[in-house]
Every structure is written in C-alpha cells, then in structure tokens.
Amino acid sequence: MELKQLAYFKCAAEYEHMTKAATRLGVAQPFLSKTIAALEEELGVELFDHVGRGIRLNQNGDFFYKRISEILKSLDSTCDELKKMSHDSGKTVEIASNMGLYISWLLSYFRKQAPDIHITYSTVGRDQLVEMARNKTVDFVLSSPLLEVADLETRLLMNEECPIIYPPGHWLAKADHVRLRDLAGETFVGLKKGYSLREESDRFFAVAGIEPRYAVEVSDHRIMWELVKSGCGLAFSSFTTLITDPVLRENYKVVNDPPCYGTVGLSYRKDKKQDDIFDQFTGMTTQFFKGLKRDSQLSKEGRKLR
C-alpha cells in the first residue's frame, strides 16, 4: 500500500466525485479510478457506493477514512517537526521568488560563501509570495516590484534601469531618444503575468498610458531574448542581465519618458527571529546585489550608452 494511494483515497472521499477529485489532484479521472480500485482489491473490501454520478463512503470506507486521516495528520505533524529541527539547527534557508533573472547567480554565490547551509527554492507568483511569507512557509521572499505589505519587512536590494531591447536592423537603432508612447504601435514579447519583469513592464506601460500588444508570452527570459532577436517583437529587460548577451547589449535603448526602473526587494515577517543565519543570509544577499549593480555600472561606463 502506497502513501499516494491513501492521499488519493482521502481526496476522493472528501469530494465525493471522481472527476472533481482528479481535477484537484491534477491527474486523469481514469487513473484515479484505477488507483482506488487497486486499493480496494488490496484491502479486499469496497470503500465507496456509487450515488448517481457521485460516490459516497460506505461503512468500510468511513472507518478507513477516519483512520487514514489520523495517520496522514500525524505524518504532516512529523514532517513539520523535522523541518523545525532543521531550522533550529541553523542549516536550512527556504526562499521563494517571482524572479528568474538573478536567482541562479544568487544561489551559486550563496553556496560558495556558505556551503554548509542547505537552500530550498521555489518560483511562484507575486500573490503567493505574500502568503508564503505570512504563513512562514519560507524564510525569505525575493520580489520585483517591492512588496508593500503591513506585516512584512522589505529591504530594497537594487533599483536598476530597464531598457527596451530590439532585433538587429530595427528602426530603434537610429533613434536618439525614446519615449515609451512612441512604441504604442509596436509588437512586444513578454514574460507571463506573475513574473517580476512582466509586473514591471506593465507598470511602465500603465504610466505611459498605452496598452501593449503582446505577440508571445513565455515563462523564461532567455526564450524571450531569442524571440526578440528573431524579430518577434520588442521587450523590456534588466540592464544587468542583457549585458550577458552579445547581441542584445548592442541592441537596446534607454527609455527617457517615463523613466523605467525596476526594483528588487528582500522581504520577511516583521516578527522573524534575527539570528546568525538571518544575518548571514541578508548580509550576503545585500552584498550580491551591490556587486551586480557595480558590475553593470562598469559595463555602462566602458561603452557609449545610447
């Protein structure tokens, strides 16, 4: 008997409908039905009665459900205790973010500086970041734009330029000054809603009073770059990241009106215990983004900024 079988059985019992339970679990309805049937065969008893298009626990199922619920609750409690033990030992940092641009660099930097600390990382939408921080699901959240929430403390890590990138041969190459409203008729490529750069881009467009026309929306900024280079449209990018691409660092324009700057922030609960691991993580994260900002500034000064 597998733990997954028990979890699937519990979900089916609570929804009293195979299709609804399957949707909740993210599996196909026939697969869920086969899983329940295999469990019943292993136990040697039927657990459900069929009522119309739904299902309902019979006497056997009701008894099994109550016992299984106790077991699963105990298992969850045990896992929580193990996580707490790991936290108390000061060896784990749990992070969530809606960004993809800097995370791999940050985690690599952190691992080099503190190899004894285990890191868990999740990419989620902006709304989920707030809930995860509030519910103590994670220790820290990295967000862009900044989170402005009453019970969270937020530190500004970076405020940097977000230029427009364009494909080689585009008319923007000959433009001296760029206003965002001059691009109202252009086609854009962007990240999906919920990602940090999309949030910032939509904010810029709103300030300029224009509705962007997105041709393609993706979940990876590097795919977005390739789409821009192939001529699918224009896009906003952070200056720090675009300088890593040899084509795009020669094909971008700074937007003068309105000024387009993106922010990166580190947030955590205001009542979070500020111990050695807290000081270590916040200190290294701050230092990392200071280094990014310095490196990007040096890159600007090393070439004529159009």
Secondary structure, DSSP 8 states (H G I E B T S, - for coil): --HHHHHHHHHHHHHT-HHHHHHHHTS-HHHHHHHHHHHHHHHTS--EEEETTEEEE-HHHHHHHHHHHHHHHHHHHHHHHHHHHHHHTT-EEEEEES--SSHHHHHHHHHHH-TTSEEEEEE--HHHHHHHHHTTSSSEEEESS----TTEEEEEEEEEE--EE--TT-GGGG-SSEEGGGGTTSEEEEE-TTSHHHHHHHHHHHHHT---EEEEEES-HHHHHHHHHTTS-BEE--HHHHTTSTTGGGSEE-EEETT-EEEEEEEEETT----HHHHHHHHHHHHHHHHHHHHHHHHHHTS---
